[in-house]
Amino acid sequence: MKRTFRLLLSLAIAVFLATCIPQFKGHTQAPDSPVKVLLNQVGYYPQWLKVAFISSPLKGTPIQLINLDNQQVVELDPSEPVQSERLSGDVLQPVDFSHIQQPGKYIVRAGSAESAPFSISDNAYQTTLISLLRSYYLQRCGVILDDPITGLYHAPCHLHDHNLAHADTLHQVNDKINATGGWHDAGDYGKYVATTATTVARILSLYEQHPSLFWDGQLTIPESGNGIPDVLDEMKFGLDWMLRMQRSDGAVYRKLSGSEWPIGMAPDEDAQTRYIYGISTPETGKLAGAMAMAARVFESFDVNLADQYQASADLAWQYLEGQPTMQVDWYEGDDSGSGKYLASDIDREESLKTDLDDRFWAAVELYISTGNKKYQQYLETHLLEITYTLFEWKDLSPLALVDYRLQKRQPSSSELNAIIDQKLLTKADEILTRVENNGYRLANHRFIWGSNKLAAEEGITLAYAYQISQEQRYQYAALDQLHFLLGRNPFNQTFVTGVGANPVRHVNHLFARAKGLLIPGLVVGGPNSDAQDNIAPKGLGILSYLDDEKSYATNEYAIDYNASLIGLIGLLISGNA
């Protein structure tokens, strides 16, 4: 019965996604009125804290909650004094309607200004979650894409992804290595181990904690109906590509791309020669961690595949043991048609100066999968060197800490768990202070490339803090990060294509531009003070954003951005956050 319900739900969602691709009706407000009603345009679970912001409020303006199903009107009183938001200069009036828990479709009205419609429901996020997850199917490389839901089509693309950019100790430059498959990383067509491993890790970690969020037939992809949850079928697509990027000695190549950025073409029209670029210990560590996770996740579905993933992880760790210092094979010109994904003028984090975070994460995931004590010893040796930051391709150690803390597969040390708790809660308290001092209750204070991913990861950190402490303040602050990303922000816009009444529409995405179609479920980078594209406004912090397809620095999609929002939503709707 449950399976039948899920199949029907998936079909209903598929129909919804197919009809939600055209333009959306947004909020209304009087002409020339600065007043806006800002809230989460997707909606709220009934028991969630629910706070809207009236931007530029007019004193004495009546504020009402209107049930669109029965036109019932509830008068709302402002819950807190008017606030001046420091980063944007906006004046905001918080309005709390948490006491409304009746399922339905609603709007909030302040005078003549109306919010976007939103839901209060225990199923408020099913469609959004599926849309975010389906994006990976739409990013597949090396296969035909013929999607009945969105109408997107391209012939098999990049079928000659087998050329080495440089000779190395095992291969001559004219040797061929099959590296077809995987996902196009972002709005362009490069493929990177760093972001693929990060994406797989975030989603598999969520699956391990909350497998009931996922089922076979959920995503309407070619593998649906094979008895394996669709999300695992999709993660397999990324994992199998990473297997092809591993040398026979365990070392892993960093990325695959053309030597020039493709412009204005669909994937199957990109005929340039593409190259596999040098090995690195950071990528080798990332692959080891992702494969170790995959081995234990897939063991109940396909033992042979799980063994293959475990062997890959073991081989990668063996290589790292023989190469104890960080090694990156990089040459001038390697980044002429792709992102560097190393320390650079854009990416300046301290974690990029070492591969400790990659090795640490790999060791933890290998311990959880195998129980081999040498991996726990690595954790014990290096734990005090690890600072809890945010999980991203630049630093994977936060997921290592959380996965060790929450796992029940292997024996764990109460002493190590106590240290992890202290690191996590210290970080969460730091984040919480920023939330409380920000008018939009946004935790992120670094408006750089991919700031929306950082906002989602701040929320995930807060959700983890709630899981281990059960202190409600962390849950409320985690929800605040979700609300910002889905409409309660200075732009009154969701940062996800096809989601909410006023979504981002002009995403920087080559395939979307080439086809003239809106691809649903894509998270964009968000405000970036550096605005390297010279399209979005520079130096404005939270306001340095533009919904423009030319603004690659603020409005491009990436696979790891989606993974972070999926992780945040999954934790918040799971009942444990």
N, C-alpha and C positions, 0 to 999 in steps of 0.2 A: 504493500500500500504506500509506504514511504517512497519507494522507488518510482511508483506511478506518479505520485504527487510531484516529485522532483522533475520528472520528465515533462509533465505538464507545465510546471513553473518555468523550466528552461525554454519551452516553446513559446510561452507567453512573453518571456523576456526577449526572446529573439524577435518576435513581432514588434515589441516596443522599440528595440534598438533599430530595427529597419525603418520605423516611422519617425524616429527622433533625429535622423541625420539632417533634414532641412533646417532652415532658420527657425529660431525659437521666439515666442512671445516673451518679452521681459517685463520688468516692473513698470509701473506708471508713476508719473509725478507731474505736477502742474508745469506748464511751460515757464522757463526761466526760474523755476524754484530750485534752490540749492539743496532742499531737504531730500534725503535718501533714507530708505529703511534697509538696513544691512543685516543679513542673517544667513544661516546655512541653507542654501537653495535646494539641497537634497532633502534634508529633514532630520528628524530626531526620533530616537527610541522613546517610548512614553515616559520611562523613568529618568531620562537624561535631564541635566540642567539645561535650560533653554533661555538664552538671553539674546535679544536683538539690540542693535545699535541704531539710534536715530542720528544721522549725520546732519550737522547744521540745524539743530532743532529750533523751532519757534516756540517761545514761551506760551504756555496755555493751550497748545495744540492738543486736541483729544487724540488718544492712541487706542486703537481697537484691534482685537484679534477676531477675525471673521472665518468661520467654518464654511468653506466653499461647498460642502456637501448639503448643508441644510440652512445656510445663510445666518446661522446663529451668531450674534455679536457679543463679545465680552470686552468690557472696558478694562484697559490696563493702566496701571500707575507706574511711573518711572521708579525703578528699583534703587537707583543710586543718583548722586548729584551729577550734573553735567561735567564732563571731563574734557580737557584739552589734550589731544594726543600729540606728544612731543615730536615724533619723527615725521609725521605728515602735516602737522598743523591743523588737523581736523578737530572739530568740536563734536563730541559724541555724548548721546544720552542713552545709557543702558536701560533696557526694559526687560524685566524678568517675567516669563510666562511659564515657568517650570511646573506650576500647579495644573496646567492644562495637559491631561494625559489621554484624553479621548482620541482614539485613532481617527484619522481623517486628513483631508486636504485643507490647508489654511493659507491665509495671508495676514500680515500685520499692516495696518493703515495708520498713518500719522497725518492728519489733515487730509490733503489731497494726494499725498505720496503713498504709494503702496509697495510692499515688498514683493519679491518673487514668490510664487506659490511654493509651498513646501509640504511635506508629509509628516505626520506623527504616526509611527507604525513600527511594529516589530519586524517588518520586512522592508523598511525604508531604504536599505542599502543593497538589496539583492541585485537590482539592475545595474547600479553603479559598479559594484564589485565585478560583475560579469563583464561589463564593458571594459574595465581596466585590464582584466585578465585576457580578454580576447585580443587585445592590442598586440600581444606577442605572436599570435597566429598571423596577424596582418603584417608582421615584420619578418616573416620567414624568408630565408634566402635559399636559392638553389632549387626551388620547387615551384610548380605552378600554383598560383593563388587564384582561386575562383570562389569568392565568398558569396553565398546566397543571401546573407543578411545585409551587408553593406553594398553589394554590387561591385566591389573592388576586384580587379582582375589584372594579372600580368602573367606572361609566359615564364617558364623556368629561367632564372636569372643567375648570372655569375657562376657558370658551370665550369669555368677554367680557373678556379681559385686554387692554384697549385704551384705557383712560381715563388722561389726564394729570392728575396731582395739581395742577400749576401751569402757567400759561402761561410760555413762554420766547421767545427771540428768533426762533424759527422756527415756533412753534405757539401757537394759542389753547387755552385750557383745555378747550374743547368739541371740539377735534380728536381724531380717533380714530387710534391707531397699533396695528397688529396685533402684539401681543407674546405670543401664545399659544405653547405648547410649553415646552421646557426641562424642568428637574427641580425638584421641590420640594426646597428646600435642606436640610431637616433634618426634625425631628419635626413641624414645622408646614408651612404651604403657601406661604410666601414664596419668591421667586426672586431671586437676587442675582448680578450680574455678577462681583463680587469672588470669591465662592467657586466659581462656575461656571468662571471662567477659571483659577483656581488648580487646580481638579480636572482640567480638560482638560490643563493644562500638565504636571502631575506624571505623568499617565498617558501622554500622548503622548511625553514625554521617555523614559519607560521603553520604550515601543514602539520609538522610534527606536534605542535602544541594543540592545534584545533582541527583535526582531520574532518570533523563533521561539517566544516564550512565548504567542503569540496566533494564533488561526486562525478561519476561517469555520466556523460550527456549534458553536463552543465554549460559547456561553452559552444556547442554546435561546431565542432572542428572535425576534420576528416577521421580522426581516431575515436570519436565518440561512439560508445557502444561496445568497446573492446574489454570492458570489465575493469578498467583502470581509471581512476579519477582523471578528468581531462587536464587538470592543472599539472599532473605528473607527466602526462603525454607531452604537454607543452614544454615543461622543464627538460624532458629528455632531449628535445630538439636542440636546446642550448648545450646540454651536457655532452651529447654525442659529437657536436662540433669541437668542443674543447678537447675531447679525446684525440681528434685528428691534429690538434695543435701541439701535441706532446711528442717529443722525440723518443727514440728507443731507449735512451739512457735516463729518461724521466724528466729532463728539462722541457720547458714549455715556451713556445713562441708567444710574443706579446700581442700581435695584432695582424690584421689582413686588410689591405685597402689598395686603391689605385694610387698612382703618384700624383694625380691631380684631383681636385674636388669636382665631382660631377655637377652639372648645372642643367636644370630644366628638363629632366628626363626621368622616365619610369625605370625601375630596376633592370628590366630585361633589355632596355635600350643602352645601358651602360656597358659599352664594349671595350673599354680600355683594359690594358693588361693590369692585373692586380697582383700584389706582392705580399708574401709572408715575411714579417719583420722579426728581428733578433730574439733570442731567448733571454729570459730574465729570472732571477730568483724570486722577485715579488710575485710574478705571474705563476711561477711554479708552486709557490705556497698557496696562492689563491686556488689553483686547480686542485691541489691536495685536499684543502678544506672542503671544497664543493663536492668532490668525488666521494670523500668519506661520508658526508651527509647523505648523498644520493645512494650510497651502498646500503645504508640501514633503512632508508625510506623505501627503496624498491625491493628489498629482500622478501617482502610478503606478496609481491606481484610477479617478480621474474628473478629467480635465484641466479641464473647465469648472467643476467645483466648486472645484478648487484655485485657479483664476483668480479666482473669486468671493471666496474667503477672502483671497487676496493683495490684491485691490483694496480690501477692507475694511480690512486692515492698513495699506495705503498711505494710505488716506483718514484713518484715525485719526491716523497720524503727521503728516500734513499739518495736521490740526487742532492737534496739540500744538505744532508749529513756530510756529503763529500765536498760541498761548497759552502763552508761555514760563514763566509762574508757575502755581502750583497754584490750581485753581478748583474749588469744590464748591458746587453749588446746593442748599442745605439750608434748610429752614424749620422753625420750632417746630411740633411735632405730626406731623412726617413719620415718626416712629418709634413711633406709638401702637399699631401692630399688626404691627411687624416689627423686626428688629435694625438697629442704626444702621450698623454696618460703617464707622465713622469713629473718630477719636480720641474717647474717652469716659472715664467714671469706671472702666469695666471694661477698656477697651483703651487703655493708656497708653504704648505703645512710641514711641520717638523717631521711628521710620520713618514714623509716621502724621502727622507734622508737615510732611511734604514728599511730593512725588510723584516724587522722583528715582529711587527703586527701580523704579517702574512704567515710567518712561521708559527707564531703563537696560536693563531686561529686554526691553522692546519693541525697542530699538535692536539688541541682540545677536541676537534671533530674526530681525529683519528682515535683518541682515547675513548670517546663516547661510542664509536663504532666497534672498536676491537677490544677494549679493556687492557691493552698492553700498557704496563706500568711505566715504560720509558716515556710515554707521552705525558702522563700525569707528572712525572718528574720534571719534564720541560716546563710545564705549567708552574710547578712549585718554584723552580729556579728563577723564572722570569716574571712572576706575577707582580712583584713590587716595582718592576720597571714599567708596568703598563698603567697609563692614565686613561680613565674612562672618558672618551671623547664622543664622537658620533660615528655610527657605522656608515661607511661609504667606501668606495674603491680606494681611497687614500688611507684608510685605517679600518681594518676588519676586526681589530681586537675587541671592541665592545660586544660583538655577537659571540665571540669566544667566551667572554665572561658570563653572559646571560645564558648561553646554551649549557655551559657547565653547571651553572647555578640551578637551572630548572630541570636538567635531565634526571631520569630515574633508571636509565639502562645500566649504568655502571656504579660501583661504590664511589661516593664523593666524600671529601674531607670537610668536616664541619668548620675547621679552622680556615680553610680556603674559602668556603662559602661566606664566612663572616667577613673576610677581607673584601670579597666581591660585593657583598651587601653595602659595606661602608663606601666603596668606590662609587657604586651605582647611586646610592642615596645622596652622597655629596654632590654628584653631578646633577641629580634631579632637583636638589634644593637650589643649586645655582640657577638652573633653568627656571624654577618656580619664581625666584626673585625677579627675573626679567619679565616673566608673564605679568606679575603683579604691578610692575612699573611701566607697563605698556598699555596705552589706551585700547588697542585692538586685542590685547591679551595674547600677543604674539611673542613666542619665546626667542625666535631667531633674531640675532642682532648683526649678522654678517650678510649684507646684501651683495653677494658675489654670484658668480656663475652657478646655477643650480640651487638658488636659495630656497625654492619651494621644497626640494628634496630635504634640505636641512631642517625646514619647518616640520616636515613629516617625521623625520628622525628624532627631533626634539620631542615630538608627541609620543613616539614609540618609547623613548627613554622614560618619560613620565608614566606611560602605561605599565612598563616593567616595574617601576618604583611602586605603583599601586598594587601590582600583583604580589610583591614580596612584603609590603608593609600594610596593605589594606587601609591606607590613609586616603580618605576621599579627596583631599585637596589635589593629589596627583592626578586622579582620574579627571577631575574638573578641568585642570590645566591641559591635560592631553586632549580632551574634547575641544578646548579652545583652538588648538592648532588645526584640527579638522575643520572647524567652523571658518577659520581664516582662509583655508585653501578652497573651500566650497562656497565662498560668497561674502563672508563677513570681513571685508577688506576695503581699502579705499576705492577700489574700482567697481565694487558691487558686482563682481564677476567670479565665476568659478574658473579655476585654472586647469580645467579638464574639458577637452572637446566633447560636445554632445551631452554634457551633464549639467543639469540646472537650467533655469529659464534664461540666464544670461551667461553662456559659457564663452571661453576663448574660442575664436572662430578662425583666426588667420595664422595658424601655427606654421612655424618654419619647418617644412617637411617636403622633400623633393617629390615623393610619390603623390602626395595630396595635391601639390601644385600642378604636377604634370597631368593628373586626371581631372583636376577641377572639382574634386569631391572633398567633403569633410569626412575625415576618418575619426570615428568616435573613440573615446576612452584614452586619449593621449594627454598626459600631464606635461605642462610646459615649465621651463626653468624658473621664471619669476623674476622679481626685482633684482637688478644688478647695477650697482652704482658705477661700475667701470664701463658698462655698455659698450663693449669693444666693437660692436657693429656700427657705431655712430648713427644709429637709427633711434633707439630709445634714449630718453633724456639721461644725461650723466650727472652723477654727484648728488642725486636726490634720495638716496637710500631706499626706503620703502616705496617711493614714487617713481623710481627709475625702472619703469616697465612700460611696454607698449605692445598692444595686440596687433602686431604687424608681421606679415610673413617674412619680411626682410630682416627682422630683429632676431638673428640667431643667438645673440647673447642673452636674451630674456624670453624668447618665445619659441624655442626649439624643444621638441620632445626628446626623451632618452629612456631607454629600457629600465635603467636603475631608478629614475624618478618615479615611474609607475610602481616599481616594486616597493618603494618606501610608503607610498600612499596605500597600496594594497595591505602592507603590513600594519599600518596604523588603523585602517578601517577594520581589518580582521580582528585585531586585539580588542578594539572598542566594542564590537558587536558580539564578541564571543561569550560575554557574560563574566569574564575575568578582569575586565577593565571598564 
